Amino acid sequence: MADSNATTGELYKAKAILEADVVAAVDAFMADPTTTAFLFGEGYRLDLAEAVSSHEWAKVTVAN
């Protein structure tokens, strides 16, 4: 298992998560932007709402 504090990008580069996991996370956020606990890969969890709100580019992209 990769570092549990790694970013999603780092996990993807390390092949700890798959492109399908990233696509599923995006789909889950778009279906419900208040999603706070998204589980993916082998035991990784991501607060989707926090991830988007704390990333300026993602926040602007979603708003547009």
N, C-alpha and C positions, 0 to 999 in steps of 0.2 A: 504494500500500500504506500502511495506517495505521501508527502508531508500533508498533514490535515489542515495546515494553515496556508496551503498553496492556493493561488488564484485558479479560477476556472481555466484560463489560458495555459497556465503552467501544468495543470492536471491533464489537459488535452495534449500538450506537447510531450508529456511523459507517458502518454498512452494509458493513463489511469482512468480516463473517461473517453467515450467515443463521440464522434460527430453526432450520432443519434441522440446521445445524452444532452448535448448542447441544443439541438433542435427541439427536443422535448421540453427543456427548460424555457426556451423562448415561447413555444406553444402554450405552456402552462401559464406563463406570465401574461401573454396576450389574452388568454381565456379568463384570467382573474388576476388583475394587477395588485391585488392585496395578498397574494400568496406569500407566506413567510417561511414555510418549511417544505422545500422541494428536495426530494431524495433522488440521487442518481449515482451511477458508477457502483463501486463496491463500498458503500457506506458513507458516501459524501452527502452533505446537506448544505443547501444554499437558501438564504432568505432572499427570494427574488425581488420583493418590494424594496428592501434595503439596498440590494445590489444596484438596482436601476436608479433609485433616488440619490445614491451617493456617487454615481458616475455621470458627470456632466453631459457627455456625448449621448449616452443612453437615454438620459432624462429628456434632452432636447429632441432626440429622434422619436421617442414615444409621444411627446407632446405634439409633434408635427404629423 
